[in-house]
Amino acid sequence: MLFSTPLVSAIKKAYPESYIAYICNLKVKDILNTNPDINEVFVFERDEYRNLWKKSKIQAVKKFFSFWEQIKKRKFDIVFDLSLGKEYAFFCWRAGIKDRRGFDYKRRGRFLNNRSSFKGFNDKPVAEYYLDLLSVRRTGPLSRSANGIIGNTVLITTDEDKRYIDNFLTKSGINSNDTLVGIAPGGGMSFGQKNQDRRRWSVKKFAELADKINAKVVLIWGPGEENLVKEITSLMKQKPLIAPFTKIREMAELCKRCKLVICSEGGPLHIASSQGVKTISIFGPVDDKVYGPYPKREKDIVVTSDADCRPCYKKFKLPECEHKKCLESISVNKLYNLTMSVLSSS
């Protein structure tokens, strides 16, 4: 979702009077609600409809069509469909949206009338694929000044988020004079639970690195990563801070308080980067040129190995691997030296 925010910004910059709505799931609603370029957020949570279907098929159908009736009433002129499926484009067509732009992935773009040929995010940043949809069609209301705009990812925190993190840091004895380093070892669940270890540096190395850093270390985690953080803590000689449960905006506010965030590739990296925080990220099978920090800044350091088989995650597929040398060959000393260089530079 964060990769789509430069597209939103580009549209708003070119057309300040435009009315922009975003259809999203419940997990990212709070991020979009604080985006100044978005006028309205519609939540479409599939699990909610599935659960209602089990209780009452009639109520589920009524709720479903009521949702799309709201979309139809807004009389939108254009939709940018980033789903890579065919369902949203179909219902946007039924809702009367004339200009439907998106990706023709595996021939699923049949209900798009302005579609881009697409085989996967393979050769440039994801955000730039989204921005390319501005120029899919030569004629139409978005054929001019929005093209060529490259902006930052947008994630705005609130005073409430600030108070939540202030309270945590105060209770933990952290003050403004302390150097706080965040370590986010997880990265989210985009590979599914079974393949999480394929994208993560080892817990032993994270623990060793955290022990070596001469600063206050806070371990940052998301849903499903509690045991990962506990395991790292159990291997450490020092006692780190462990972040409280955080929603995405609260995690962003915590990252903002850090002088540096060290992380696996994935969600926490982009959350930290969106706050302008210095980052050191570890990329194994995933291509950093595609899924790395966007836009790439000097303060974002990406660490990869010279394994000749990486990146192997392509076209949304992760091949089998028995050695993980793309991650295992990255040493603790390399990360430590980079960390100390960043901390001493400012």
Buried (B, 14 or more C-beta within 10 A) or exposed (E): BBBBBBBBBBBBBBBEEBEBBBBBEEEBBBBBBBBEBBEEBBBBEEEBBEEBBEEEEEEBEEBBEEBBEEBBEBEBBBBBBBEBBBEBBBBBBEBEBEBBBBBBBEEBBEBBBBBBEBEBBEEEBBBBBBBBBBBBBEEBBBEEEBEEBEBBBBBBBBEEBBEBBBEBBEEBEBEEEBBBBBBBBBBBBBBEEEBBEBBBBBBEBBBBBBBBBEBBBBBBBBEEBEEBBBBBBEBBEEEBBBBBEBBBBBBBBBBBBBBBBBBBBBBBBBBBBBBEBBBBBBBBBBBBBBBBBBBEEEBBBBBBBEBEEBBBBBEEEBEEBEEBBBBBBBBBEBBBEBBBEBBEEE
